[in-house]
Structure formats: structure tokens, C-alpha cells
Amino acid sequence: MSVTRTTPNNETLVRFRGIQKSYDGETLIVKDLNLDIEKGEFLTLLGPSGSGKTTSLMMLAGFEMPTAGEIQLGGKAINNLPPHKRGIGMVFQNYALFPHMTVAENLAFPLSVRRIGKDERQKRVNRALEMVQLGSFGGRYPNQLSGGQQQRVALARALVFEPELVLMDEPLGALDKQLREHMQMEIKHLHQSLGVTVVYVTHDQSEALTMSDRVAVFHQGEIQQIAAPRTLYEEPHNAFVAQFIGENNRLSGTLQRLGNGECAVKLAGGEQIQALPVKVGQVGEPVSLSIRPERIRLGAASTACTNQVPGKIEEFIYLGDHVRIRMQVCGRDDFIVKQPIAELDTSLKPGDTVALGWQAEHIRALDPLTE
């Protein structure tokens, strides 16, 4: 799949061209990767386990060799260049710090390898420690630090030799939720202040949406869609992306009519739904419909909507600022509606049947999703 982004005045730093990867000579883990990564951008490779995202990162790092194709860094082919000669910073989930070295020695190591003088080394180590708010921790050993502090040291070590490209492989996977969210913002702010190019791998969709300039969604060795987080969430190109990114209600039906930028879909129960055609075949063929829970209106608010159907309330799931309402709608009992607390009708209770509706432009007609 070809994914090339051309924006005026933006320089391409990394180029994947026709990249394939197979371990057994038969099954392709990465099928045909064509991707440009711009200088200074934060690009996240997102996808489920086995989708090819980590393999793609490891080929860029030099720890894996492509079966076919070429990877370029700064306009030069790097396929045959060993990892230590690529000048790329790396951050791993397990930190990969040297336990027998102090924090300062861990940070100085990549500088020593590059034969940077002692005084300059010290300056850069001090600067890197300040950058991750660990200025007084230089004399400690990794086992004297918390998980969050160790991850900060790993981050500082990846940045200390001032690479133009930093690769991060699930770097926050071992941290608890609160610390993880805090570190997401720290990494994002560091990226913004340093202007370094970051390629980040995660299977966590909220992490990808929070941190990235662009997100590439991987599935079965191919990029399904690459876009800014908001575009990816609001305008998924196919059923897999709609289902994988954020919460999504899916209905299955048959395409009845297509034209003038809209379509009609008939559901198994006979309901007719007006939708936005995004990836559909011919009239009479199956389609899946995708609508986000926050786009659905309940009760009186549904009367102004293009599509209106009845729904039976199964349960309320209280989440502080909003409530998720699980409903039985159009033959599904896992249909979710999100309501802000301030808008919730407190007289509603499980077992009630209420009207619900949504606008045609908010429900997307897509390819049938194969499980």
C-alpha cells in the first residue's frame, strides 16, 4: 500500500519503499510498506499484536533486515548499515539501562561510543538530566529508581547524543495508568521543544491519539489508514479502522440505494438507515455501518435527526463526567450511547424503551467487517 505525504516546505527524513518482511519465506509480516516520515513529526505506528508495526520499527532501527525493498534515512539507503551506525535513538519498554552503571554513566555511554570529549560529555549529560527533571539523580543506580524515573533516564539516553530520529517501542507499557498519562504529555512536550523526529509504536489507541501528529493504523502487515488523530477518529476509511480506533457501534445491512453523496442501507430487522457512503460496493451487497456513541441523541433530541429508531435500555455505566448507556437497538444488545452527565434524563431506567436518532452524515457505510 502506498502512503506518501507531500506538504510544502516539509523535508522527508525517512522513506520506506516497497518494504516486505518474511521470516519463513512464505508469510509476509509486512506486505508492501511505502511510507514517508517527515522531519520533526511525531508518527505513531498503531495496531494489534502481529500487525507488523514493531517489525517495521525494528527494520528502521536495523535490528531486522527487510526481505525486499529499501529504507532511506536522510536520502541515503540504510538497509546494510548496522544499528550503531544509523545514529538513531531508541527507547524500549524494558528501559534497557545498564544496571552496573550510574544514571550519569548510562547517559554518558552513547557519547563515549561516539568519542565525544569528557567536558562536552558532562555538559550534555547534565543538560539531558535537567530536560527529564532528574538533575540530582546522576549518582544513583537504575535499581534505586522508580519505573517512571527509569523510563525518564532511558528517554534522556536516547536524546543525549542529539539524534535527528528517535524510535520508541511501547515505552510506557510497564507503567501504571496515571504515570503513563503523565509520561505521554512529557514525551509530547519534549518532542515539541526539541523538534526531533519520533516514530512511536503502541497498541494503545488513546496513547496514539493523544501524542501524535499522524497515526498509521496497521493490520495484517499493511497500513489501513494514515492520518491526523482527529481525521482517523472522525473519518475512518474502512471497517477495521472504525472498529479499532475509539468506541464504535456497528450495524450490518444491505446496500439499497447509492447516489448524490448518500446511501440507504436495509438492516436485518427491516429498518432503513440513511448513511454516508465511504467504502461500499454495489446495490444489493453487504455493508457495515459505523457510528460513534457520542453522536447519538436520545428522547426529544432525536426528533431532529435523519435516522430514528427505538431502543431498549439494558444498563447504565457511570464514568464520572459521562454515562455509557448499553441498549438493545436494531437487533444488537451491545449498542452504546454516551451522554454527558449534565444532559442525562435522570428519570430513565433499565427496561425503558426510548427513541434515539443520529444524522446521516455521522453514520458511515463501510465494507463488511470480517471477524
C-alpha positions in Angstrom: 0.0 0.0 0.0 1.4 3.4 -0.9 1.3 6.1 1.7 3.1 9.3 0.7 2.5 12.7 2.2 3.7 15.8 0.4 3.4 19.0 2.3 5.2 22.2 1.0 8.5 23.0 2.8 8.5 19.8 4.8 11.5 17.6 4.4 11.2 13.8 4.2 13.6 12.2 6.8 12.6 8.5 6.5 11.4 6.7 3.4 10.1 3.1 3.2 9.9 1.9 -0.4 8.3 -1.5 -1.2 9.3 -2.9 2.1 8.4 -6.6 2.8 9.4 -8.8 5.7 9.0 -12.6 5.9 10.6 -14.9 8.5 9.7 -18.2 6.7 9.9 -17.2 3.1 6.1 -17.7 2.7 4.1 -15.5 5.2 4.6 -11.7 4.8 4.6 -10.0 8.2 5.0 -6.6 6.4 3.4 -6.8 2.9 4.3 -3.7 0.9 5.2 -0.7 3.0 5.6 2.6 1.3 5.8 5.4 3.8 7.3 8.9 4.1 8.1 10.3 7.6 8.7 14.0 7.7 11.5 15.7 9.6 10.2 16.9 13.0 6.9 14.9 13.0 5.6 12.6 15.7 4.4 9.5 13.9 2.8 6.6 15.7 2.5 3.0 14.3 -0.6 1.6 15.9 -2.2 -1.8 15.6 -2.9 -5.1 17.3 -0.3 -7.7 18.0 1.1 -9.3 14.9 0.1 -6.4 12.6 3.6 -5.5 11.5 4.1 -2.3 13.4 7.0 -3.4 15.6 8.7 -5.3 12.8 8.6 -2.1 10.7 10.2 -0.1 13.6 12.9 -2.8 14.1 13.7 -2.7 10.3 14.2 1.1 10.6 16.4 0.6 13.7 18.5 -2.0 11.9 17.6 -5.0 14.3 15.7 -6.7 11.5 16.5 -6.8 7.7 13.9 -6.3 5.1 13.2 -9.2 2.8 12.6 -6.8 -0.1 12.6 -3.0 -0.6 14.7 -0.1 0.6 14.7 2.1 3.7 16.2 5.6 3.4 17.3 7.9 6.1 18.1 11.5 5.1 18.0 10.4 1.4 20.6 7.6 1.9 19.8 3.8 1.8 20.5 2.3 5.2 19.5 -1.4 4.6 23.1 -2.6 5.0 24.1 -0.2 7.8 24.4 -1.7 11.2 22.2 -0.2 14.0 25.1 1.6 15.8 26.0 3.5 12.6 22.5 4.8 11.9 22.6 7.5 14.6 19.1 6.7 15.8 18.0 7.0 19.5 16.0 4.1 20.9 13.6 3.8 23.8 12.3 0.3 24.8 9.5 -0.8 27.2 12.0 -2.6 29.5 14.3 0.6 29.7 17.4 -1.5 28.7 19.6 0.5 31.2 23.0 -0.9 32.3 22.4 -2.0 36.0 26.1 -1.7 36.9 26.3 2.0 35.7 25.0 5.1 37.5 22.4 7.2 35.8 25.1 9.6 34.6 27.2 6.8 33.3 24.3 5.3 31.4 23.7 8.7 29.7 27.4 9.2 29.0 27.8 5.8 27.3 26.4 6.7 23.9 28.6 9.8 24.0 31.7 7.8 24.8 31.0 5.4 21.9 30.9 8.5 19.6 34.2 9.7 21.1 32.8 12.9 22.4 35.3 14.6 24.8 34.9 14.4 28.6 33.9 18.1 29.2 31.3 18.1 26.4 30.1 14.7 27.6 29.5 16.1 31.1 27.7 19.1 29.7 25.4 17.0 27.6 24.6 14.5 30.4 23.7 17.4 32.8 21.5 19.0 30.1 19.8 15.7 29.4 19.1 15.1 33.1 17.6 18.6 33.5 15.5 18.0 30.5 13.8 15.0 32.1 13.7 16.6 35.6 16.3 14.3 37.1 19.1 16.8 37.7 20.0 15.4 41.1 19.8 11.7 40.2 23.1 11.3 38.2 24.8 9.3 41.0 22.1 6.8 41.5 21.8 3.3 40.0 18.8 2.1 38.0 17.6 -0.2 40.8 17.4 2.9 43.1 14.8 4.5 40.8 11.1 4.0 40.3 9.7 2.7 37.0 8.8 6.2 35.8 12.3 7.5 36.7 14.0 4.7 34.9 11.9 5.4 31.8 12.9 9.1 32.0 16.6 8.0 32.1 16.0 5.8 29.1 14.4 8.7 27.3 17.3 11.0 28.2 19.8 8.4 27.0 18.1 8.3 23.6 18.2 12.1 23.3 21.6 12.8 24.8 23.7 12.4 21.6 21.2 14.7 19.8 19.9 12.3 17.1 17.5 13.6 14.5 15.4 10.4 14.8 14.2 8.6 18.0 12.3 5.3 17.9 10.1 4.3 20.8 8.8 0.7 21.1 5.9 0.5 23.6 7.9 2.7 26.0 5.2 3.2 28.6 3.8 -0.3 28.6 5.1 -1.2 32.0 3.8 1.9 33.8 0.6 2.3 35.7 -2.3 4.4 34.1 -1.7 7.7 35.9 2.1 7.7 35.4 1.6 6.5 31.8 -0.6 9.5 31.1 1.8 11.9 32.7 4.7 10.5 30.7 2.7 10.7 27.5 2.5 14.5 28.0 6.2 14.7 29.0 7.3 12.9 25.8 4.9 15.1 23.7 6.3 18.3 25.2 9.9 17.2 24.8 9.2 16.4 21.1 7.7 19.9 20.6 10.6 21.7 22.3 13.4 19.7 20.7 11.9 19.3 17.2 13.3 15.8 17.0 11.5 13.2 14.7 9.8 10.5 16.7 8.5 7.1 15.4 6.4 5.6 18.2 4.9 2.1 18.4 1.9 1.2 20.5 -1.2 -0.9 20.6 -2.9 1.7 22.8 -5.2 3.8 20.7 -5.8 6.6 23.2 -2.0 7.0 23.6 -1.7 7.2 19.8 -4.5 9.8 19.5 -3.1 11.9 22.4 0.5 12.1 21.3 0.8 12.0 17.6 0.9 14.4 14.6 -0.1 11.4 12.5 -1.1 7.8 13.2 -0.5 4.9 10.8 -3.0 2.1 11.6 -1.5 -1.4 10.8 -3.5 -4.6 10.3 -2.2 -7.9 8.8 1.0 -6.3 7.6 -0.5 -3.3 5.8 -1.3 0.3 6.7 -5.0 0.6 6.6 -5.1 4.4 7.0 -2.6 7.1 8.0 -3.9 10.5 9.1 -4.0 13.1 11.9 -5.7 11.7 15.1 -9.0 13.7 14.6 -9.3 12.6 11.0 -8.7 9.0 11.9 -11.4 9.0 14.6 -14.0 11.1 12.7 -13.4 9.7 9.2 -12.3 6.1 9.3 -11.7 4.7 5.7 -12.7 1.2 6.4 -14.5 -1.1 9.0 -11.3 -2.2 10.7 -10.1 1.4 11.4 -13.6 2.3 12.6 -13.7 -0.6 15.0 -10.1 -0.3 16.2 -10.0 3.4 16.9 -12.2 4.5 19.7 -15.6 3.2 20.7 -17.9 2.3 17.8 -21.3 0.9 17.2 -21.5 -1.4 14.2 -24.7 -2.5 12.4 -24.8 -4.8 9.4 -27.1 -4.5 6.4 -27.5 -4.5 2.7 -27.0 -1.5 0.4 -30.4 -0.4 -1.0 -29.6 2.8 -2.8 -26.5 4.8 -3.7 -26.2 8.3 -5.1 -25.8 12.1 -4.5 -23.3 11.6 -1.7 -25.6 9.4 0.4 -26.9 5.9 0.6 -29.7 3.8 2.1 -29.0 0.6 4.0 -31.6 -2.0 5.0 -30.8 -3.8 8.3 -31.8 -7.4 9.0 -34.8 -6.3 11.0 -36.1 -4.2 8.1 -35.0 -0.8 9.4 -33.9 1.7 6.7 -30.8 3.8 7.6 -29.6 6.8 5.7 -25.8 6.9 5.8 -22.6 8.5 4.3 -21.1 6.1 1.8 -17.4 5.7 2.4 -16.3 2.2 1.3 -19.3 0.4 -0.3 -19.8 -2.0 -3.2 -22.8 -2.4 -5.5 -26.5 -2.1 -4.5 -27.6 -5.5 -3.0 -24.2 -6.1 -1.4 -23.5 -6.3 2.3 -22.1 -3.3 4.2 -21.3 -2.4 7.8 -22.5 0.8 9.4 -20.3 2.7 11.9 -21.5 5.3 14.4 -19.7 6.8 17.4 -21.7 6.6 20.8 -21.4 10.3 21.4 -23.2 11.1 18.1 -26.5 9.5 19.2 -29.3 11.6 20.6 -31.9 10.3 23.0 -35.6 11.1 23.6 -36.8 14.5 22.4 -33.4 15.4 20.9 -33.7 12.5 18.4 -36.7 14.1 16.6 -34.5 16.4 14.5 -32.3 13.5 13.3 -32.4 11.9 9.8 -32.4 8.4 11.3 -34.7 7.5 14.2 -35.1 4.0 15.8 -36.4 2.7 19.1 -34.0 1.3 21.7 -34.4 -0.5 25.0 -32.1 0.4 27.9 -30.2 -2.5 29.3 -27.8 -0.8 31.8 -26.2 2.5 32.8 -22.4 2.6 33.3 -21.4 5.6 35.3 -18.0 7.1 34.4 -18.0 10.4 36.3 -18.3 13.1 33.6 -20.5 10.9 31.4 -22.7 7.8 31.4 -22.4 5.0 28.9 -25.9 3.5 28.3 -25.9 0.0 26.9 -29.0 -0.5 24.8 -30.8 -3.1 22.6 -31.0 -1.4 19.2 -31.7 -2.9 15.7 -31.2 -6.5 17.0 -28.0 -5.7 18.9 -27.8 -5.7 22.7 -24.4 -4.1 22.9 -25.3 -0.7 21.3 -23.7 2.1 23.4 -24.9 5.7 23.8 -22.7 8.2 25.5 -24.4 11.0 27.4 -22.8 13.9 29.4 -24.0 13.8 33.0 -25.5 17.3 32.5 -27.7 16.1 29.6 -28.9 12.8 31.1 -32.6 12.4 31.8 -32.5 11.0 35.3 -36.0 9.5 35.0 -34.7 6.9 32.6 -34.2 3.4 33.9 -33.2 -0.1 32.6 -36.1 -1.7 30.7 -37.4 1.6 29.3 -37.8 1.9 25.6 -36.8 5.3 24.2 -36.4 7.0 20.8 -32.9 7.5 19.6 -31.5 9.1 16.5 -28.5 10.3 14.5 -27.7 12.4 11.5 -26.9 10.6 8.2 -23.5 12.3 7.9 -22.5 10.8 11.3 -23.1 7.1 10.3 -20.6 5.8 7.8 -21.3 2.9 5.4 -18.2 0.8 5.1 -17.0 -2.6 4.0 -18.4 -5.7 5.8 -16.1 -6.3 8.8 -14.7 -9.9 8.9 -14.1 -11.1 12.5 
